[in-house]
Amino acid sequence: MATALTAAQEAAREAAKQAQTRPAPASDRLLTVEDLQTHFIQGTRAVKSVDGVSFSLRRGQTLAVVGESGSGKSVTSLSIMRLLSHPGRIVGGRILYRLRDGDVVDLATLPEKRMRAIRGREIAMIFQEPMTSLNPLFTVGDQIMEMILLHEPLSRADARARAKRMLELVEIPAPERRLDQYPHEMSGGMRQRVMIALALSCNPSLLIADEPTTALDVTIQAQILDLLRRLQHEIGMSILFITHNLGVVAEIAHEVAVMYAGRVVEQGPVLDVFERPRHPYTRGLLACIPDVRRDRTAEGGRRLLNSIPGNVPSPSDLPEGCPFQPRCPLVVERCREMPPLIPVSEDHRSRCWRYDEL
């Protein structure tokens, strides 16, 4: 596999370098996930959707979690929010979160009543599809006001005024009129902005964005990313960004965690991981980025796009040892043992026995 960055990666590299050179806040870690294990119990059988995930996020920074569908990204975010549907449950690990008053709580074991007070106020979430996340029976204004009234001691008039300001913040035109509209009266990009306004209405310290731009066209996607960057700078919040788009990762994130089959297989600063990937899966994802120059033959014809052969294994039927071995071009006998996350530099770790050969 070629080591040189493709044109798309070079562009991402420049964006990542700009993100890396922004001054990092001197504050402590806001979120620390330690050995998180989330299983879906089916009779006497446990499907390990998330199996030992660990990462941390500092105040004011963005951590991107990437990987193919089925790698456990969304289940990880829902575990943090404690929004798992039956029969999913957290069976191990800790989710340490530092509240505004400085206290550190374990979200994995927090009583539901206390967790409801944290959702929306301390931690907010943007879901993948705003049309199914917003209630079609209530106006946009009512839904934003509901969040505000739940967490803030305000009158309905004051809550409506704040809802209007939130729509102005996310650059929705004619906010007073939009407050009285229903979700179906808005475009996809407008609904996504409403979801962001709803999530930020109580000024949370942590925003979890679960593939918020997947269903949007490229132009609207760029606008949403610019909006999130601007709001992060103005508000100082941290962002946990779930995506499968490496271009988006380079555009918005400071650090990246690559997930595969319920585990983190590589993590580190974005620029370091993009320039020096130390896991075959990460290298495969980077090689799949289309590049006009690379994907043409010497005669001017077109080559097939690169792809990683095979599919992500089902959590209920994982191979022995490293789960990527059936698709890995570097597989050896030792890959039948599960490798740990091995430090390859100060902040860069890889779950591969052959990381030094990459």
C-alpha positions in Angstrom: 0.0 0.0 0.0 1.5 3.3 -1.0 2.7 5.6 1.8 2.3 8.9 0.0 -0.8 10.9 0.7 -3.3 11.2 -2.1 -4.5 14.6 -3.2 -7.6 14.2 -1.1 -5.5 13.3 1.9 -3.2 16.2 1.3 -6.1 18.6 1.4 -7.3 16.9 4.6 -3.7 17.1 6.0 -3.7 20.9 5.6 -7.0 21.2 7.4 -5.8 18.9 10.1 -2.6 20.9 10.5 -4.7 24.0 11.1 -6.8 22.3 13.7 -3.7 20.9 15.4 -2.1 24.3 15.6 -5.0 25.9 17.4 -4.0 26.6 21.0 -5.3 23.7 23.1 -7.1 24.8 26.3 -5.2 24.2 29.5 -8.2 22.7 31.3 -8.5 19.1 32.4 -10.3 16.2 30.6 -14.1 16.6 30.3 -14.9 13.0 29.4 -13.0 9.8 30.0 -14.3 6.5 28.8 -12.6 3.5 30.4 -13.0 -0.1 29.1 -16.6 0.5 28.1 -18.5 -2.7 27.4 -22.1 -2.6 26.0 -23.8 -5.9 25.3 -27.2 -6.7 23.8 -28.6 -9.7 25.7 -30.4 -12.3 23.7 -31.6 -15.0 26.0 -28.4 -16.6 27.4 -26.3 -15.0 24.7 -24.5 -11.6 24.9 -23.7 -9.8 21.7 -20.7 -7.6 22.4 -21.5 -4.5 20.4 -18.9 -2.4 22.3 -16.1 -4.4 23.8 -13.5 -2.5 25.9 -13.6 1.0 24.3 -11.4 3.7 26.0 -10.7 7.3 25.1 -10.8 10.8 26.6 -11.8 14.2 25.4 -10.5 17.6 26.6 -12.5 20.8 27.1 -12.9 22.8 23.9 -11.6 20.1 21.6 -13.1 17.6 19.1 -12.6 13.9 19.1 -13.8 12.1 15.9 -14.8 8.4 16.1 -14.7 6.8 12.7 -15.3 3.4 11.2 -17.6 1.4 8.9 -21.2 0.8 9.7 -21.5 -1.9 12.4 -18.2 -0.9 14.1 -20.0 0.3 17.3 -19.7 4.1 16.9 -23.4 4.9 17.5 -23.8 2.4 20.3 -20.8 4.0 22.1 -22.4 7.5 21.9 -25.8 6.1 23.0 -24.0 4.4 25.9 -22.6 7.8 27.0 -26.0 9.3 26.9 -27.6 6.3 28.5 -30.2 6.1 25.7 -29.7 2.4 24.9 -32.9 0.6 23.8 -33.8 -2.8 25.3 -32.0 -5.3 25.4 -28.8 -3.2 25.3 -27.1 -2.5 28.6 -23.7 -1.4 29.9 -22.1 -4.4 31.5 -18.6 -3.0 32.3 -16.3 0.0 32.3 -16.7 3.6 33.4 -17.9 6.8 31.7 -16.3 9.6 33.8 -17.7 13.1 33.2 -16.7 16.3 34.9 -19.7 18.5 35.7 -19.7 22.3 35.6 -19.3 22.4 39.4 -16.1 20.4 39.1 -17.5 17.1 40.4 -16.7 13.9 38.5 -19.5 11.4 38.0 -19.7 8.0 36.4 -22.5 8.2 33.9 -22.6 4.4 33.5 -23.9 4.0 37.1 -25.7 7.3 37.6 -29.4 7.0 38.7 -31.8 7.7 35.8 -33.3 10.8 37.6 -29.8 12.3 37.9 -29.0 11.4 34.3 -32.1 13.2 33.0 -30.9 16.4 34.6 -27.5 16.0 32.8 -29.0 15.2 29.3 -29.6 18.5 27.5 -28.0 20.7 30.1 -24.5 19.2 30.5 -24.4 16.8 27.5 -26.5 17.2 24.3 -26.7 15.1 21.2 -27.4 15.6 17.5 -28.8 12.5 15.9 -28.3 11.1 12.4 -31.7 11.9 10.8 -33.4 15.1 12.0 -36.7 14.2 10.4 -37.1 11.2 12.7 -35.5 13.0 15.7 -37.9 16.0 15.7 -41.5 15.4 16.7 -43.7 16.1 13.6 -46.7 17.0 15.8 -45.1 20.0 17.5 -43.7 23.2 16.1 -39.9 23.8 16.1 -40.4 26.6 18.7 -42.3 24.3 21.1 -39.6 21.6 20.9 -36.7 24.0 21.6 -38.8 25.7 24.4 -39.5 22.3 26.0 -35.8 21.7 26.4 -35.2 25.2 27.8 -38.1 25.0 30.3 -37.0 21.6 31.5 -33.6 22.8 32.6 -33.9 26.6 33.1 -36.2 28.6 35.5 -37.6 30.8 32.8 -41.1 31.9 31.8 -42.6 30.7 28.4 -42.0 34.2 27.0 -38.3 34.2 28.0 -38.0 30.6 26.7 -39.4 31.6 23.4 -37.0 34.6 23.2 -34.1 32.3 23.8 -35.4 29.8 21.2 -35.5 32.6 18.7 -31.9 33.6 19.6 -30.8 30.0 19.1 -32.3 29.9 15.6 -30.4 33.2 14.9 -27.2 31.6 16.3 -27.5 28.7 13.8 -28.2 31.2 11.0 -31.8 30.3 10.2 -33.5 33.3 8.4 -36.7 34.8 9.7 -36.4 33.0 13.1 -39.6 34.5 14.5 -41.6 32.9 11.7 -39.7 29.6 11.8 -40.5 29.1 15.5 -44.1 28.4 14.5 -43.4 26.0 11.6 -43.4 22.2 11.8 -40.4 20.1 10.8 -41.9 19.0 7.5 -42.1 22.6 6.4 -38.3 22.9 6.4 -35.5 21.5 4.2 -33.1 18.8 5.4 -30.3 21.3 6.1 -32.7 23.6 7.9 -34.0 20.7 10.1 -30.4 19.9 11.0 -29.8 23.5 12.0 -32.9 23.2 14.2 -31.4 20.1 15.8 -28.2 22.0 16.6 -30.2 24.9 18.0 -32.1 22.4 20.2 -29.0 20.7 21.4 -27.2 24.0 22.2 -30.2 25.7 23.8 -29.0 25.1 27.4 -25.3 25.7 26.5 -24.0 22.2 27.1 -20.3 21.5 27.8 -20.3 18.4 25.6 -22.0 17.9 22.2 -22.3 14.5 20.7 -22.9 14.6 17.0 -23.8 11.2 15.5 -23.1 11.6 11.7 -25.0 14.9 11.6 -24.1 15.5 7.9 -24.6 12.1 6.4 -28.0 12.8 4.8 -27.1 16.2 3.5 -25.6 17.4 0.2 -22.0 18.5 0.1 -22.8 22.2 0.1 -25.0 22.0 3.2 -22.6 19.6 4.8 -19.8 22.2 4.6 -22.1 24.9 6.0 -23.0 22.6 9.0 -19.3 21.9 9.7 -18.4 25.6 9.5 -21.3 26.3 11.9 -20.1 23.7 14.4 -16.5 25.0 14.3 -17.7 28.6 14.8 -20.0 27.6 17.7 -17.3 25.6 19.3 -15.0 28.6 19.2 -17.7 30.9 20.6 -19.1 28.7 23.3 -16.0 26.6 24.2 -17.8 23.3 24.1 -16.2 19.9 23.4 -17.5 17.8 20.5 -17.6 14.0 20.1 -18.1 13.6 16.4 -19.3 10.3 15.0 -18.7 9.8 11.3 -17.4 7.5 8.6 -16.1 10.4 6.4 -12.3 10.9 6.8 -12.6 14.2 5.0 -14.9 15.5 7.7 -12.5 14.1 10.4 -9.6 16.2 9.0 -11.9 19.2 8.7 -13.2 19.4 12.3 -11.3 17.1 14.7 -8.2 17.4 16.9 -7.9 13.7 17.7 -9.4 10.6 16.0 -10.3 7.1 17.3 -10.7 4.5 14.6 -13.2 1.7 15.6 -13.6 -1.7 14.2 -15.9 -4.5 15.5 -16.6 -2.8 18.8 -13.0 -1.9 19.6 -10.7 1.1 19.1 -8.0 -0.1 16.8 -6.0 3.1 16.4 -6.2 6.5 18.0 -4.1 9.7 18.2 -3.8 13.3 16.9 -5.5 13.6 13.5 -2.4 14.8 11.6 -0.3 12.0 13.1 -2.8 9.3 12.2 -3.4 10.6 8.7 0.3 10.9 7.9 1.5 7.8 9.7 -1.3 5.3 10.1 -0.2 2.3 12.1 -3.1 -0.1 11.6 -4.0 -1.9 8.4 -7.6 -0.9 8.8 -6.8 2.8 9.0 -4.5 2.5 6.0 -7.3 0.8 4.1 -9.8 3.6 4.9 -7.3 6.2 3.8 -6.6 4.4 0.6 -10.4 4.4 -0.2 -10.5 8.2 -0.5 -11.0 8.9 -4.2 -8.2 10.7 -6.0 -8.4 11.9 -9.6 -4.7 11.6 -10.2 -4.2 8.2 -8.6 -7.3 6.6 -10.1 -6.3 7.2 -13.7 -4.1 4.9 -15.7 -1.0 6.1 -17.7 -3.2 6.0 -20.8 -5.8 8.3 -19.3 -8.3 5.6 -18.5 -9.9 5.1 -15.1 -9.0 2.6 -12.4 -11.5 1.0 -10.0 -11.8 2.7 -6.7 -9.8 1.1 -3.9 -11.9 -0.9 -1.3 -11.3 -3.1 1.7 -12.3 -6.6 0.8 -14.9 -8.4 2.9 -17.3 -6.9 5.5 -17.3 -5.9 9.2 -18.0 -9.1 11.1 -21.2 -9.5 13.1 -20.7 -8.8 16.8 -22.3 -12.2 17.4 -19.8 -14.0 15.2 -16.4 -12.5 15.7 -13.2 -14.3 14.5 -10.6 -15.5 16.9 -8.1 -12.9 18.0 -7.9 -9.7 16.0 -11.3 -9.2 14.4 -9.7 -7.6 11.3 -7.6 -10.6 10.4 -9.9 -12.1 7.7 -9.6 -8.8 5.7 -6.0 -7.9 6.6 -3.2 -8.1 4.0 -0.6 -8.4 6.8 -2.1 -11.3 8.8 0.3 -13.7 10.5 -0.2 -16.6 13.0 0.1 -14.2 16.0 -3.0 -12.4 14.8 -5.0 -15.2 16.4 -4.3 -13.4 19.7 -6.0 -10.2 20.4 -3.4 -7.4 20.4 -3.7 -4.6 23.1 -3.6 -0.9 22.2 0.2 -0.5 21.8 1.8 3.0 22.2 3.6 3.9 19.0 4.5 7.4 20.0 3.6 9.8 22.9 -0.1 10.2 21.9 -0.5 7.6 19.2 -1.7 4.0 19.8 -2.4 1.0 17.5 -4.1 -2.4 18.1 -1.8 -4.3 15.7 1.1 -6.7 16.3 2.8 -5.5 13.1 2.4 -1.7 13.7 6.2 -1.1 13.4 6.2 -2.6 9.8 3.7 0.0 8.7 
